[in-house]
Amino acid sequence: MHATKPVQGKIFHALLMECFADQRLPTDDEVDSVASKIWQDSHGLTTGQTWPDVAKGSDAHRQMINAAMMALGMAGGTCRPSL
């Protein structure tokens, strides 16, 4: 999944179930896609700023990545250095 195309409803649930079923961690791209969706739903619609425009390493970026990681079952949501 590409970050400019955030995951939507059923796709997010399918991704979550796939990760649990396969007992694997989501890829960086998958985490980024979920973060994109969270950003779009929580900030992007009100600010007009798209996820790719959020500076990597900024507080907002880290918060969305951590929220995505927690949504995907990664306890604690500690931000990955590559994201």
C-alpha positions as CSV (number, residue, x, y, z in Angstrom):
1,M,0.0,0.0,0.0
2,H,1.2,3.5,-0.8
3,A,1.2,6.3,1.7
4,T,-0.6,8.7,-0.7
5,K,-3.5,6.2,-0.8
6,P,-4.5,5.7,2.8
7,V,-6.2,2.5,3.8
8,Q,-10.0,2.6,4.0
9,G,-12.4,0.7,6.3
10,K,-12.5,-2.9,5.1
11,I,-9.0,-2.8,3.8
12,F,-7.7,-1.7,7.2
13,H,-9.5,-4.5,8.9
14,A,-8.2,-7.0,6.3
15,L,-4.7,-5.8,6.9
16,L,-5.1,-6.1,10.7
17,M,-6.5,-9.6,10.4
18,E,-3.8,-10.6,8.0
19,C,-1.0,-9.5,10.4
20,F,-2.7,-11.3,13.3
21,A,-3.3,-14.5,11.2
22,D,0.2,-14.6,9.8
23,Q,1.6,-13.6,13.2
24,R,3.7,-10.9,11.6
25,L,4.4,-7.3,12.2
26,P,3.1,-4.9,9.6
27,T,5.6,-3.5,7.1
28,D,6.7,0.1,7.2
29,D,4.5,0.8,4.2
30,E,1.5,-0.7,5.9
31,V,2.1,1.3,9.1
32,D,2.6,4.5,7.0
33,S,-0.7,3.8,5.1
34,V,-2.6,3.4,8.4
35,A,-0.9,6.6,9.7
36,S,-2.0,8.4,6.6
37,K,-5.6,7.3,7.2
38,I,-5.5,8.4,10.8
39,W,-4.0,11.8,9.7
40,Q,-6.6,12.2,7.0
41,D,-9.5,11.5,9.4
42,S,-8.2,13.5,12.4
43,H,-6.3,16.5,10.9
44,G,-6.1,16.4,7.1
45,L,-9.7,17.2,6.6
46,T,-9.6,20.2,8.8
47,T,-6.2,21.6,7.9
48,G,-6.0,20.6,4.3
49,Q,-2.5,19.2,4.8
50,T,-1.9,15.9,3.2
51,W,0.0,13.1,5.0
52,P,3.0,13.3,2.6
53,D,3.3,17.0,3.5
54,V,3.7,16.2,7.2
55,A,7.5,16.5,8.0
56,K,9.0,13.2,8.9
57,G,10.4,13.3,12.4
58,S,8.0,16.0,13.4
59,D,5.8,15.5,16.5
60,A,2.7,15.2,14.4
61,H,4.4,12.5,12.2
62,R,5.6,10.5,15.2
63,Q,2.2,10.7,16.8
64,M,0.4,9.4,13.7
65,I,3.0,6.6,13.3
66,N,2.6,5.6,16.9
67,A,-1.2,5.7,16.7
68,A,-1.0,3.5,13.5
69,M,1.4,1.0,15.3
70,M,-1.0,0.8,18.2
71,A,-4.0,0.3,15.9
72,L,-2.1,-2.5,14.3
73,G,-1.6,-4.2,17.6
74,M,2.0,-3.2,18.1
75,A,1.9,-2.6,21.9
76,G,3.3,0.7,23.0
77,G,3.6,2.1,19.5
78,T,7.2,3.0,19.8
79,C,8.1,4.8,16.6
80,R,10.3,2.9,14.2
81,P,13.5,4.8,13.2
82,S,12.8,4.2,9.5
83,L,9.4,5.9,9.7
